[in-house]
C-alpha cells in the first residue's frame, strides 16, 4: 500500500514509485567472501525443490530489474510491486 499511495501522491511531480520483491538470493557468506557455486549437475535435486528454476536468485538478477525500472523504458510504470523470486512463491 505504501508503494501505491506514494505513486499516487508523487505522480503529479513526474516521480514513479515501484517496488522489487526479491525472493531468496545467494549473496555469498557473511564474511564478504563469495561462496563457490557448484555447477547445476552437482547440486542435489532435493535441496532445490522449493525453487522451480533450480536455483536461488543472484544479485545480477535483481540488478537487471533495477536497471529496467530506472530506465526510460519503464517511465509509464508506477505503483507496481514486482515479485522476483523464480516462482518460489507459487509453492
N, C-alpha and C positions, 0 to 999 in steps of 0.2 A: 504494500500500500504506500510505503514511503516513496518508492520509485514512481508510482503512478501520480501521486499528489505533487511531487516535485516536478514531474514532467508537465503537469497542467499549469502549475504556477509559473514555471520558467519559460514556457513555450513563447510567451509574448516578447521575450528578450532574445529569441532565436537560440536558446540553450536546449539541447536534448539531454534526456536522462534515461539511461538504461542500466540494467544490472546483469552481471555474469554470475551464474550459479554453478561453480565448479564442483565436480564430484571428487573422488579420491585421486590424489596426484602423487607421483613419485618425485619428490624434491630432493632426494639424497638423504644422507644421515644428518643428524642434528649437529654434528661437529663441523659441518660445512663441506666435508669431503664427499664427492659424489660416490654413490654406491654403484658397483658394477652391475650392469643389466645383462642377464643371460639371454641368449637368443631364444626366440619363441619355442623352438622344438625341444629345448631342455627344460622348459617350465612344466610343472605338474598341473595337469588339467584341473584337478580337484580344487586347487587353490585359487583358480580364476573363474569358478562357476558363477560368481556374482557379477562378473564383468563380461557382457556379451561380446565385446570386441576382443576379448582375450588379454586385456592389459588395463592397467590404470592409466590415468592421464599423465601427460608430460607437460612441463612448463611451456614448451613450444606450442602445445595445443591451445592453451589459454592465451598465449601471446598472439597467435594468429587471429583469434577472435577479437582481442583488444585492438589490434591494428585495423580490423574491418570496422569496428564500431567507431573508432577515432577518425576514420577516413570520410571523404565526401560521399562515398558510395552509400553510406547509411544516414545521410542528412535528413531524411524524412522519417526515420525510425526514432520513436521516443515512447517512453513508458513501458518498455519491453523488459521482461526477465528472460534471459536465455540460459537454459539448462545445458551444461557442457559436462556430461558425465558418462559418455559412451554407452548410454541406455541402461546403466545400472539401476536407475530409479524405477525401471519397468518391472523389476523383480519384486 
